[in-house]
Amino acid sequence: MAIRFHRGGRLFTFGNGGAATDAQHMAVEFVHPVIMGKQALPALSLTGDIATLTGVGAASGFGDVFAHQLRYLAQAGDIALGVSPDGRCDNVLRGFEAARHRGLLTVALLGGDGGAIAPSPAVDHALVVRSDDQRVVKEVHVTMYHVLWELVHVFFERPSVLVPGAGL
């Protein structure tokens, strides 16, 4: 993710229900870091524009709401980060498939057994919380995306580490 940001990439986040608010939280964390001195990085939650969500949903079906936006907003070099607490959200999977087609790095935060999303060839990195308790999954996802945020900044702030073969 740090390499993609360093090359000018943007982060697109998405998910349903409670995961939609997690997607918005992640985007805000990147765009408006709460830790003084941290670099703001370009991020957008695909769940935040209700007019687009309902318009695409009405015209194409709810299964296409994230894929549609990624087809028109994202470009090769960007990052797609989707959240599905059970790994079975069809529109999240379809979002990853559209992202893969456009050349995005894809990262999935999943729960349960990872569902259909974890083994999908459209997902580069599947981070699966092996629990069926949605409260546990949510708490671990929150921790995961805060750790991702921190790691992105650690590596982003040290571009020499982004060179293949370089050490810390």
N, C-alpha and C positions, 0 to 999 in steps of 0.2 A: 504494500500500500504506500509506503514511504517513497519508493522508487516512482510509482505512478504519480503521486503528488509532486515530486521533484521535477518530473517531466511535464508538469502543467495539467495533469489529470484532475478530475473532479469526482467526488463521491456522491452516489445516488443511493438512498436508503428506502426500504419499503417493507411492509408487513400489514397484517390484518388485526382488527380489534385492538387489544392491549399491545400487540406487537407494532401496530401503527404508531402508537405514542412512543414506543421505544425507538422506532425509526426516526421520529421527529426529534427526540432527545439526542440521538447520535448526531444528526445533522447540525443541531444547535451547538453541541459540544465542539465540533470541528470549526464551524463558522465563527463562533463567539466563545473562545476558550475562557474559562473562569479562572484559570491560573495565570497570574500576571506574567508577562514576558513570553508566553507561548504564542507561536505563529498561528494566525487564523488561516484555515485551509478551506477551499471551496467545496461545499456540500449542500445537497438539497434532498429533502424528504419528498418522495413521490406521493405520500399520504396526506400532505397538507393542503392541497388545492382541491377543495370539495367540488368546485364547478367542473374541473377536469375529470375527477373521479366519477361523478354522476353522469357527466356528458358521455364519456367513453363507455361507462357501464350501460347506459341506455342505448347507445348506438351499436356497441360491439359485444356487450355482455361483460359482467364483472370479472370474468376470468382473464380479460385482456387489459385491465386497467394499468398494470405496471409495465407490461410488455409494450403497449402502445406508447406510453410516455418515454420509455427508453429508446424506442425506435426513432423518436423525433427529437429527443433532447441530448442523448448520449453519443459519444464518439469513441473510436478506438483510443485506448490509453486511459479511459476513465475507469472507475471502480463501481461495482454494484454490490451492495450489502443488504441481503434480505433476511428477514426474521420470520420463522415459523415454529411456534412452540411444540408442534407435533410432527413437523416435516411433511405434512400432507396438504398444504395450501396450494391448490392448483394455480392460482394467479401468481403466487410467489415463484413457483417452478417455471411458469411461462415467462415471467420477468427475467429469470436467469437464462432461459433459452434465447430470448431476444438479446440480452446482454452479451452472451457468448457469440451470437451471430455478428454483433457489432464490434467485437474485439475487446470487451471489457474484462478486467480481472473480476472474478466473482467469489464472494465470501458469504457463506450461509451460517446463521446462528439457528440451530435446530434443537428440538427436544425429542423425548421418547427414543425410538430406535432410528430417528432420522428420516423415517418415511420414504417417500419416493424422491425427495429432494437430495438426500445425502449421496446416493449412488449415481445421481445424474451426471452425465458427461459435461453438462453445462455449468457445473460447480467446481471451481478450482480448489476451494478450501471449505470443508464442512466441519464446523465446530459443534459437536453434538453433546447435549446434556442428557445423559442416559437415565432419565427419570420420567415417569408418567404423571408426577405431581406438578401441575402447572405453576404452582407457587415457587417450587424449587427451581424449575426451568427459568422462570422470569428472573429470580434473584441471581442465578448464575449468569444469565444473559447480560444483566446489568453490569455485573463484574467483568464479564468478557469484553464488552464494548468499552468499558473504561480502561482496561488493560490494553486493548488494541489502540485506543487513543494515545495512551502513554507511550507505547512502543513506536507508533508512527512518529511521534514527536522526538523520541530519543534518536531514531535513525534519521529523521528529516533534518535535525539540527547538526548531524554529523555526516555530511554528504560523502566524506571519504570512506565511510563504512559501507556505503551503498555500492561500492565498486566490488565486482566479484573477486573473491579471494582475499579481500581485506579483513583484518581482524579488529576486534575492539581494543 
